Amino acid sequence: MAERWVDIAAAEDFPPGTQAAVEVGGRSLVLMNLDERYFAVANICPHAGRPLAEGEVANFKLTCPFHGYTYDLRTGKNVDFPHEELPVRTFAVRVENGRVQVLMEDRGG
């Protein structure tokens, strides 16, 4: 699998406190800027398959707006049931030349 950084937005258009669903390479992600720290996770709750984009964020944790399951944005782990539930998929994020970029995998074939 090849890795590639995908350009998402100008950093100035994604100020601290911003949280939005974005389409990246055919995938829906939730991109967040928490005090100049960027996080991206799959926009789908592993528990029930519902979107996470409208979830509440606090202390680097995202809570599913439908069932209240909480995921650590740094690891993707379910905070409530770390050994029982699947984690939410996380993606590396960087700012390069004033642009927010997400690291994606290309699955050849």
C-alpha contacts under 8 A as a table, 3 or more apart, distances in Angstrom:
res1	aa1	res2	aa2	distance
1	M	105	E	6.25
1	M	106	D	5.60
1	M	107	R	5.23
1	M	108	G	6.33
2	A	105	E	5.76
2	A	106	D	5.13
2	A	107	R	7.03
2	A	108	G	7.66
3	E	103	L	6.73
3	E	104	M	5.75
3	E	105	E	4.57
3	E	106	D	6.03
4	R	103	L	5.64
4	R	104	M	5.43
4	R	105	E	6.35
4	R	106	D	7.34
5	W	101	Q	5.84
5	W	102	V	5.42
5	W	103	L	4.40
5	W	104	M	6.14
6	V	24	V	7.36
6	V	101	Q	5.20
6	V	102	V	5.25
6	V	103	L	6.24
6	V	104	M	6.84
7	D	99	R	6.66
7	D	100	V	6.10
7	D	101	Q	4.44
7	D	102	V	6.70
8	I	22	V	7.90
8	I	24	V	7.54
8	I	99	R	7.21
8	I	100	V	5.54
8	I	101	Q	5.43
8	I	102	V	7.06
9	A	13	D	6.75
9	A	14	F	7.16
9	A	99	R	5.76
9	A	100	V	5.33
9	A	101	Q	7.43
10	A	13	D	5.29
10	A	14	F	6.78
10	A	98	G	5.98
10	A	99	R	4.45
10	A	100	V	5.94
11	A	14	F	5.13
11	A	15	P	6.79
11	A	95	V	7.01
11	A	98	G	5.43
11	A	99	R	5.17
11	A	100	V	5.47
12	E	15	P	5.91
12	E	98	G	7.46
14	F	18	T	5.88
14	F	33	N	6.91
15	P	18	T	5.81
15	P	33	N	6.55
15	P	36	E	7.62
16	P	33	N	4.90
16	P	34	L	5.40
16	P	35	D	4.97
16	P	36	E	5.77
17	G	32	M	7.22
17	G	33	N	5.63
17	G	34	L	5.59
17	G	35	D	6.90
18	T	32	M	5.67
18	T	33	N	5.44
18	T	34	L	7.51
19	Q	30	V	6.87
19	Q	31	L	5.72
19	Q	32	M	4.38
19	Q	33	N	6.63
19	Q	53	A	7.41
20	A	30	V	5.58
20	A	31	L	5.52
20	A	32	M	6.66
20	A	53	A	6.20
21	A	28	S	6.50
21	A	29	L	5.52
21	A	30	V	4.49
21	A	31	L	6.28
21	A	43	N	7.01
21	A	53	A	5.53
22	V	28	S	5.70
22	V	29	L	5.34
22	V	30	V	6.23
22	V	31	L	6.80
23	E	26	G	6.10
23	E	27	R	5.45
23	E	28	S	4.62
23	E	29	L	6.25
24	V	27	R	5.15
24	V	28	S	6.34
24	V	29	L	7.01
25	G	104	M	7.83
27	R	42	A	7.69
28	S	42	A	6.33
28	S	43	N	5.41
29	L	40	A	6.33
29	L	41	V	5.53
29	L	42	A	4.48
29	L	43	N	4.54
29	L	53	A	7.86
30	V	40	A	5.46
30	V	41	V	5.38
30	V	42	A	6.18
30	V	43	N	5.30
30	V	52	L	7.17
30	V	53	A	5.43
31	L	38	Y	7.20
31	L	39	F	5.80
31	L	40	A	4.49
31	L	41	V	6.88
32	M	38	Y	5.54
32	M	39	F	5.21
32	M	40	A	6.37
33	N	36	E	5.68
33	N	37	R	5.51
33	N	38	Y	4.50
33	N	39	F	6.58
34	L	37	R	5.04
34	L	38	Y	6.19
34	L	39	F	7.82
34	L	60	F	7.93
38	Y	93	V	6.01
38	Y	94	R	7.18
39	F	73	L	6.58
39	F	74	R	7.52
39	F	90	T	7.79
39	F	91	F	7.27
39	F	92	A	7.11
39	F	93	V	6.12
40	A	73	L	7.70
40	A	90	T	5.88
40	A	91	F	5.24
40	A	92	A	6.85
40	A	93	V	6.66
40	A	102	V	7.47
41	V	73	L	7.25
41	V	76	G	7.57
41	V	88	V	6.66
41	V	89	R	5.53
41	V	90	T	4.32
41	V	91	F	5.86
42	A	45	C	7.85
42	A	52	L	8.00
42	A	88	V	6.45
42	A	89	R	5.38
42	A	90	T	6.47
42	A	91	F	7.91
43	N	50	R	7.99
43	N	51	P	5.18
43	N	52	L	5.10
43	N	53	A	6.00
44	I	49	G	5.33
44	I	50	R	5.34
44	I	51	P	4.53
44	I	52	L	5.61
44	I	88	V	7.52
45	C	48	A	5.84
45	C	49	G	4.91
45	C	50	R	5.30
45	C	51	P	6.10
45	C	52	L	6.03
45	C	64	C	6.82
45	C	88	V	6.53
46	P	49	G	5.62
46	P	50	R	8.00
46	P	85	E	7.64
46	P	86	L	6.01
46	P	87	P	6.70
46	P	88	V	5.92
47	H	69	Y	7.85
47	H	85	E	6.89
47	H	86	L	7.26
50	R	66	F	7.32
51	P	54	E	7.51
51	P	64	C	7.77
52	L	55	G	5.30
52	L	62	L	7.90
52	L	63	T	7.61
52	L	64	C	5.41
52	L	65	P	6.69
54	E	64	C	7.78
54	E	65	P	6.36
55	G	62	L	6.07
55	G	63	T	5.16
55	G	64	C	5.00
55	G	65	P	4.71
56	E	62	L	5.69
56	E	63	T	5.31
56	E	64	C	7.31
56	E	65	P	7.10
57	V	60	F	6.65
57	V	61	K	5.50
57	V	62	L	4.57
57	V	63	T	6.48
58	A	61	K	5.36
58	A	62	L	6.76
60	F	72	D	6.09
60	F	73	L	5.50
60	F	74	R	7.02
61	K	70	T	6.36
61	K	71	Y	5.43
61	K	72	D	4.49
61	K	73	L	5.41
62	L	70	T	5.52
62	L	71	Y	5.24
62	L	72	D	6.51
62	L	73	L	6.57
63	T	68	G	5.56
63	T	69	Y	5.58
63	T	70	T	4.16
63	T	71	Y	6.31
64	C	67	H	5.91
64	C	68	G	4.92
64	C	69	Y	5.34
64	C	70	T	6.22
65	P	68	G	5.89
69	Y	78	N	6.99
69	Y	79	V	7.64
69	Y	80	D	6.55
70	T	78	N	5.71
70	T	79	V	5.49
70	T	80	D	6.31
71	Y	76	G	5.63
71	Y	77	K	5.43
71	Y	78	N	4.47
71	Y	79	V	5.48
71	Y	87	P	7.30
71	Y	88	V	6.92
72	D	75	T	5.60
72	D	76	G	5.06
72	D	77	K	5.48
72	D	78	N	6.55
72	D	79	V	6.37
73	L	76	G	5.38
73	L	77	K	7.90
73	L	90	T	7.24
74	R	90	T	7.64
75	T	90	T	6.97
76	G	87	P	4.99
76	G	88	V	4.75
76	G	89	R	5.89
76	G	90	T	5.76
77	K	82	P	5.95
77	K	86	L	7.29
77	K	87	P	4.42
77	K	88	V	6.54
78	N	81	F	5.50
78	N	82	P	4.89
78	N	85	E	6.36
78	N	86	L	7.05
78	N	87	P	5.58
78	N	88	V	7.50
79	V	82	P	5.57
81	F	84	E	5.30
81	F	85	E	5.76
82	P	85	E	6.17
82	P	86	L	7.90
82	P	87	P	7.88
91	F	102	V	6.53
91	F	103	L	6.12
91	F	104	M	7.20
92	A	102	V	5.80
92	A	103	L	5.32
93	V	100	V	7.06
93	V	101	Q	5.65
93	V	102	V	4.56
93	V	103	L	6.33
94	R	100	V	5.88
94	R	101	Q	5.36
94	R	102	V	6.60
95	V	98	G	5.95
95	V	99	R	5.27
95	V	100	V	4.54
95	V	101	Q	6.05
96	E	99	R	5.22
96	E	100	V	6.57
96	E	101	Q	7.13
